[in-house]
Amino acid sequence: MATKRSKKLTKPAVPRPVQQPPTPQQKVPPPASRTAARGAVEVTSDSYLSKLSPEDRAKLEAQDKRMKEVLKFAEENPEAASQLLRAWLSGRK
């Protein structure tokens, strides 16, 4: 008695499109509101800024400016930014 083998019908291999991994900018949650409630008193970040000395305020503004420049660089040059971070983390120069 002869047995019949069933031929499996295989679908032709269709390459799947490669999806780009999400960029860090896409995963960043929206900024929190500048107002936070503590008990019955509302505290805003402006109340903290008004208590800073002029020197400390200048340092904070300079740090904010540097951060904005770094983010702008990373947004405009994602490949260069990733290479820079990899080199920095691995200790290479």
C-alpha angles and dihedrals in degrees: 000000000000119000120216119225116214113229112227111229107226122199116233112260109259115192113236118229112256112242118216113236112252113267120237090249090062092054097047110113117230114271117270118249115271090237123077125183117226112183108309094331122087114220121197128193088240089067088059093046092052089058094055121101116244090253093052091045090052090050091050092049091049091050090049091050092050091050092051090050091050092049091048091051092049091049094048096040109027094162094050091045092052091049090049092051093047091051091046094049094045093047095240122142 
